[in-house]
Amino acid sequence: MWNEPYLETCCRSALHRLTLVGRHGRPPGLADAPCLNRLQAMGFARAEADGHFFITEAGRARHADEILKRRAA
């Protein structure tokens, strides 16, 4: 049974971008801010005090499973 929250295409793209930026994070004020906020609410991203978003371990696992189509180790 499917029990994970659904990610819209735009949010999956934002999650992938979080993996690409690595330790630099996604700065605030970009067009994908609504998706980054949704990802944060789901526990897949976190925002630092300066507003930059970073991927969480849960986000990495979801990215591996849904975007890379492989189970996280």
C-alpha positions as CSV (number, residue, x, y, z in Angstrom):
1,M,0.0,0.0,0.0
2,W,1.2,3.5,-0.9
3,N,1.8,5.5,2.3
4,E,4.2,8.2,1.3
5,P,3.0,11.8,0.6
6,Y,2.7,12.6,-3.1
7,L,5.2,14.9,-4.5
8,E,4.2,17.1,-7.4
9,T,6.5,17.2,-10.4
10,C,7.7,20.7,-9.4
11,C,8.5,19.5,-5.9
12,R,10.4,16.4,-7.2
13,S,12.4,18.8,-9.3
14,A,13.1,21.0,-6.3
15,L,14.2,18.0,-4.3
16,H,16.6,17.0,-7.1
17,R,18.0,20.5,-7.2
18,L,18.7,20.3,-3.5
19,T,20.9,17.2,-4.1
20,L,22.8,19.1,-6.8
21,V,23.7,22.2,-4.8
22,G,25.1,20.2,-1.9
23,R,26.7,22.1,0.9
24,H,25.8,25.5,-0.6
25,G,22.0,25.1,-0.3
26,R,19.3,26.7,-2.3
27,P,19.0,30.4,-1.5
28,P,15.8,32.0,-0.5
29,G,13.6,34.0,-2.9
30,L,13.8,31.6,-5.9
31,A,10.9,30.5,-8.0
32,D,10.9,27.1,-6.3
33,A,10.4,28.6,-2.8
34,P,6.8,27.2,-2.4
35,C,8.1,23.7,-3.2
36,L,11.1,24.1,-0.8
37,N,8.6,25.1,1.9
38,R,6.5,22.0,1.2
39,L,9.5,19.8,1.2
40,Q,10.5,21.3,4.6
41,A,7.0,20.6,6.0
42,M,7.3,17.0,4.8
43,G,10.8,16.6,6.5
44,F,12.7,16.3,3.2
45,A,14.4,19.7,3.5
46,R,15.5,22.1,6.2
47,A,16.0,25.9,6.2
48,E,18.9,27.5,8.0
49,A,18.7,30.9,9.7
50,D,19.9,32.6,6.6
51,G,17.0,31.1,4.6
52,H,19.1,28.6,2.6
53,F,17.5,25.2,2.1
54,F,19.3,21.9,2.5
55,I,18.3,18.3,1.9
56,T,17.7,16.1,4.9
57,E,18.5,12.4,5.3
58,A,14.8,11.7,4.7
59,G,15.0,13.8,1.6
60,R,18.0,11.9,0.3
61,A,16.1,8.6,0.8
62,R,13.1,9.9,-1.0
63,H,15.3,11.2,-3.8
64,A,17.0,7.8,-4.2
65,D,13.7,6.0,-4.2
66,E,11.5,8.2,-6.3
67,I,13.9,10.1,-8.6
68,L,16.8,7.8,-9.0
69,K,14.5,4.8,-8.7
70,R,16.7,2.9,-6.3
71,R,16.3,2.1,-2.6
72,A,18.6,4.1,-0.3
73,A,21.1,2.1,1.6
